[in-house]
Amino acid sequence: MLFRSRPKKRDDGNRQQEEAPLSDDTYQDGMRVRRAVLGDAHVDRAEANTTEVDEDFQRFITNTAWGSVWARPDLDRPTRSLLTIALLAALGHHDELAMHMRAAKNTGATLTQIKEALLHVALYAGVPAANRAYAILKEAVAAGNAPD
């Protein structure tokens, strides 16, 4: 069974962490969305490389990022993809950015939309962040790993 920590009020008024089971449905939804966005090959590699060191982290990512956020119905996948790309670019998380630029082929976000999102990054997060993001995008396009 999967677990997440949630605060529990102690008798003395302080909080401590209590393990609470996560929904298997949320995990399964997360795995379905994760595979749809990142592709089976990526998820299979991540699963094959999981060890006792990062198994809780891998479950956390699948359950929280993919099952609790990406699986929500109020934003479509292209919009979530563009938001993720812009945030990762703004924060300078280049490896994750490259992965999500490749994944955009699966989400329905277009190359034109990604370029527009990166203009917003330049405006609101700075030209250096956008400059590096455009370089990553150009690498993905050159390798055939970006949307058309």
N, C-alpha and C positions, 0 to 999 in steps of 0.2 A: 504494500500500500504506500502511496505517496503522502508526504507530510509537508506542511508549511508551519512556520512559527506564527503565532498570534499572541498579542499581549493578554495576560491573565492578571487580574487584580488580586493581589495577595491580601491577607487579613490586615497587614500593617499599612495598607494603602499604596504600597509600591507595586510596580509592575514586574512580572517575570515572564519569560517566554514559555508558552505551552504548545506542544505539538498537536496540530489538528489535521485530520486526514484531508487530502485534496480529492476532488472528484475525479474518478477515473474517466468520466465523460469529458471533463475539461482537458485532461491530458490527451485523450484520444482526438478531440477536436484540435488541440494544439499540434499534435503530430500530423494530422491530415493537412492543416494549413501550412505547417512548416515544410512538408513535402511538396505541396502545391507551389509554394513561393520559391523555395531554395532548390527544389529538385530532389528526386530520390537519390541520385548519386552523392550529392553533398550530405544529405542526412544519413545515408548508409555509411559514408566515411566517418562522420562524426560519431555515430553509434559504435562503429568498429574500433574507434580510437578512444572510446570512453573507458576510464579505469576507475578504481575505487577513489582516486584522488578527485575526480571531477564528475562522478556519477550524480551526485546531488545537484550540482550546478547544471548539468545537462537536463535533468528533470525540471529544475527551476525555469530554465529558458523555455522549454517546451510548454510547460504549464502556464507560466506567467506571460511571457512575450507572445507566444503563438496561440495558446488556448484562451487566455483572458483578455488580450488586447487585439491582436490581429484577427481573431475570430469574431469580434464584435460586429454587429450588422450596420452601424450608423455611418461608417465610412467605407467606400469601396476599396478594393485592393490597389488600383492605380493611385488613389489619393494617399493611402497608407504608405505605399512605396515611395512616393514623392516626398512625403513628410520625413520618412526615415532617411532617405538620401540627403535631404537638406540638413537635418539634425546631425547626422554623422559627419557631413562635410564641415558644418559649423564647429563641431567639437573636435575635429581633427582625428577622427577614428578611421584612418585610411584603409586598414584591412577590411573592416566591416563595411566601409563605404564601397570598396571594390566588389565585395560579395553581393551587396544589395543592388549595385548597378548591373551586375550579371543577372541577378534575380528579377530585375525589371522586365526581362523578356517574358517571364512567367506571370507577371502581375497585370499586364496591359498598359503600363506606363510607357509613353513613347519617348523617343530620343528628343523630340522637340520639347516635350514637357519637362524632361530632366534638365535640358539646357536652360529653360525658363526658371526652374527651381534654383539652379546654381546662380543665376543672376540675382535672385533674392538673397542667396547666401552672401554674395559679394556685397550687396547693399547693407544687410543687417548684421552679418558676422565678420565681414572684412574681405578685402580683395585677396590677401594671401590664402585664406581658407578656400575661397572659390577657385583661385588659380591652381592649387593642388588638386582640387576636385575635378576641374576640367582636364587636367593631365591624366587623372585616373580614368575619366570617361573616355578620353582619346585612346588610351591603352585598350580599354574594353571594346571600343568600336573597331580598332585596328585588328583585334583578335577575333572579331565576329561574336563577341560576348555581350553586346548591348542591343537594346531594341532598335528597330528600324525607325 
